[in-house]
């Protein structure tokens, strides 16, 4: 099921205030970390606690976290030391040891700044959905420079979320994601099964949609997404950035990412719906077919990306064997 928002309509929630467990992966983030922590403290939704995994920082990151923890609920763990994706996945896998079963979960990067209503908007949005199904909230962002200036909207997502989109593209920016308790439990259960993922947010989008969950993509920006030289993954805005993504797709990076994604999803087959399982198997199979049959099967599978140009690039990748 897919959901998109109408930013002009905001209905105040009258449901009980949920507690949100915030998962933050850090590594040498001292330059920007304090601003992010201050933005957490300023959230209008005040029921939250922070679980941090530090991948071996050698700067003042730990000291900043320790100072923040004197006045806020913070737990700091040692990370696996294998990059951002593995660090976030380790947080998801360890979250059951630190949060109750009815907890909500949010991802948090070390160098952004959350707008004060970020959590309250996300919680209110997910409370409009069926609480018995896994659900994921994500949103657009304000893309800013290293000094938090030059605001630009992140890329629009005009087409509905879904598994056929998730196989071909990630639209769920990890720094905006909130999971309802059913979605959080699904990901916490599945995280130890995955040996490797491309990124935790793409994995989350694929698994929630593959399990028949709901995705609420909000057109309202909820944070300042800082762009600087050390970004693990930058915002895909502007023709130059899109050109770089297309180049990487045609060079074979997209094919390599799909190898990783498919292996991870195959390890989660027990969580997927029969329909999603059939789509996954069809996608895995067509990648090994001769070009003509591959394109025929692509048409039947109806994978899509969010724009016509990027969907065209998907077909070019398929024709060139870069899928």
N, C-alpha and C positions, 0 to 999 in steps of 0.2 A: 504494500500500500504506500502511496506517495502523498505528501502534503506540501503545499506551498503556502506562503503567508500573504495576507493582505496587510501591509504595514499601517494602513489607516485605521484598522480595527484592533483595539486592544481591550480585552475584557478582563477586569481584575479577578484574580483567583480567590475563591472563598474556601478552597480546600486546605487541609492541614499543611503547615509549612514543612517541607521535607528537608532532611539534612543532606548536604552535598559533600561528598568526598572529592577533593581536588587533587589530581595526580599531576605532579610537576617533575619533569626530567631536567636535570641541570648538569652543566659542565662549563667551568670557567666563565660563569655568567655575571661576574661582579659588576661590570660596567653598566648593566641595565636592570639587574635583578631587583634593586630596591624600589624602582618605580613600579615594577610589576607587583611586588608584594604590597606596596601602598595602595594599589588599585584593588587588590583583593580585600584589604581592610576597609575600603570605602564602598563595598558592595551594599546595595539596599537590601539584598537577601543576606541576612546575617548568619544563617545557620549553615556553617561549613567548617571543615577542617582540612588541613593540607598535609598530604603525604608526598615527600620529596625523595627522589633517588638521584644521588650525586655520583657521576661517572668518574670520580677521581680528580676533582678540581684542585688546582694548585694556586689559585688566586684567593680572593677574600670571600668567595661564595659561601663557604661554611660559616664564617663569622657573621655574615649578613643574615643568614638563616637562623643562627643561634640567637642573635639580637631580636629578630622578629618573633621567635618562639617564646620569648619572655612575656609577651602580651597576647599571643594568639596560639590556637591549637595547631602545632606543627610537629610532625615526625619525620626525621631524616634517616634514610637508609643508604647503604652503599650500593652503587649500581654495578652492572656486569662488565662495564668498560669496553663495550663493543658498539658504540654509536647510539644515536638518538632513538632509532626504531627499537633496538633491543632493550634500551633503557626504559622506554615507555611500556613495552610488552612485559618487562619484569615487574613494573608497577602494577599492571592489571592482574598479573598472576599472584602477586603478594597482597593485593587489596583485601581479600577475604580475611586475612589475619589482622586487619586494622579497622575494618568497617563492618557494621551489622548487615544482615542479609537484605534489609529493606532500604539500604542506602542508595542514593543517586551518585553517579560518577561524572566528573568533568575532567577533560584534559587541559593542561595549562603549559604554555611555553615560558621560558625564563626571561624573554626580552620584549614581550608585548606590554600593552597597558589596557586593562579591561575598562570599559565604560561602566559607570555605577549601576546601571540597570541590566547588565549582562546576564547574571544568574536569574534575576527575577523574570526577565523576558523569556528565558529558556524554560524555566520551570513552568511558567504560566502556559506556554505553548504546548509542552508535553502533557500537561494536565487536561488539555482538551481532547486528548487521544485516549484510546482504549488502554487502560492500565494493565490489562491481562496479557498484552502483547509487548514484545521488545520494541522500544522506540528510541530514536536518536534525533536530537536537535542539532542543527548547524546553521550558520548564518554567513552573510557577507561581512566584510570588514572594511575599515578605513586603512588603506595602504599608505604608510608614511615613511619618511626618510629616517636616518639614524637619530635625528634630533626631534622626531615626532612631528615634523612639519610636512607641508605639501600634500595634504589629504586627497586621496583619490579612491573612488569606490573600487572594491575588488570586482573581478569578473562576474557578470550576471549569470544566473543558471536558469534559463527560461523553460527548459524541458523538465518533466517530472522525474524525481528520483526513482530508482528501481534497480533490480539486479542486472538487467540487460545494459543499463548505463554503468553500473558499478564494475562489471567485467571489463569495460573499455576505458573507464575514466574515474577519477576520484573527484567528487564535488564537495565532500565533507571536510572542510578545513579543520584540522585537529585542534587548533587553538580555540575554536568556537563550539566544540562538541560537548553536549550533555546527554547522558543516558538515563532513562528511567530505571527503576529497580530491576524489572524483568530483563531489560537490555543489558544492564550492568552484570547481572548474574550470568547471562549467556556468555558475555565476553570473558568474565573471570574464569568460567568453567573451560572455555575454549583456549585461552591463552597458553596454557602449558602444552597443548597439543601441537601448536605451530612451532616448527623448528626455526623458521625464518620468515620475515615479512618484508615487503618493500618499505612501507611506512605504516605505523599503527593506525592512522586515520583511514587510509584506504582499506586496510584490513577490516576495520570496524564497519565501514560503509558496506563492504561486500558481505560481511557475515550477518549484519542486521537485516539487510534486504534479502539475502539468501535464506534466512530463517523465517521469512514471511513477516518481518517486522515493518514498522512504520518509520518514515523519515520526514521530519518537518524542516524544510529549508526556508530560513527567514531572510527576506530581502532587506531587513533593517540591519545595518552594521552594528556590531556589539563590542568591538575592540579596535585599538590602534595596532596594526600589524607592521611592526618595525622591519624595514629592509636595510641590511648592512652586509658587509663582506662575509660575515660568519654565518649567515642563514643556512640551515641545513637544507631547506627547500624554500625558494622564494615565491612571491606572489606572481602568478602567470598573467601579468597585465602588460599592455602595450605590444606593438607589432614586433619589436625586437625580441621580447621574451617569448612570444608565441612562435617566432621563427626559430629560436633556439630549441624550444620543445619539439617542433616539427623535425628539426635536424637530428635531435637525439632519437626520435621515433624511427626515422628512416635509417639511422646508423645501426639500429639493432637494440638500443636500450629498452625500447618498449617490449620487444620480444623477450628480453631477459627478465624484465619485471613480470611479464605474464607467466613465465616459467615459475617464478617464486610464488606468485599469487595462486596459481593452479595447485601447486604442491600444498600450500597452506589450506586452501579450501578443500582439497581432497582429504586432508586430515580431519576436517570438520564435517564430513558427510552426514554423520548422525544428527547434526543440528539443522541441516538444510531441508527445505521442503522437497517433495518429489519433483515438482516442476523445476525448481532451481538446480537440483541435482542433474536433471536431464539437460538443462541449458549448459551447465558446467561441463558435462561429458561431451556435449556437442561442440563446445568451444575448444576443448582440449583436442578432440579428434580432428576438427577441420584444419587446425594449424599444421598438421602433418600430411594433408592431402595435396595432390597436384593442383596447380593454380586454378584451372577451370572449375574443378569440383569444389575447391576451397571457396571461390566466389559465390557459387551456387548455394553452398551451405551458409555462407555469411548472410545471404539474402533471406534465407529461411529463419536464421537465428535472430535477425533484426536487432543486432547490437547498435547502440547509438551513443554519440557524444553530445555535448550541449550546444554546439553550433554547427551550421552546415559545413563550414570550412574544416573544422576538426573532425567531423564525421567523414568528409571526403578524404582527409588525411588517413583516417582509419582504413578506408578501402584501399588507398594507395599502399599502405603498409601491408595489408593482406595480399595484394597483388604481387608485391615484391618479396613476400616471404619474411616480412619483418614483424609479423603478428605473433 
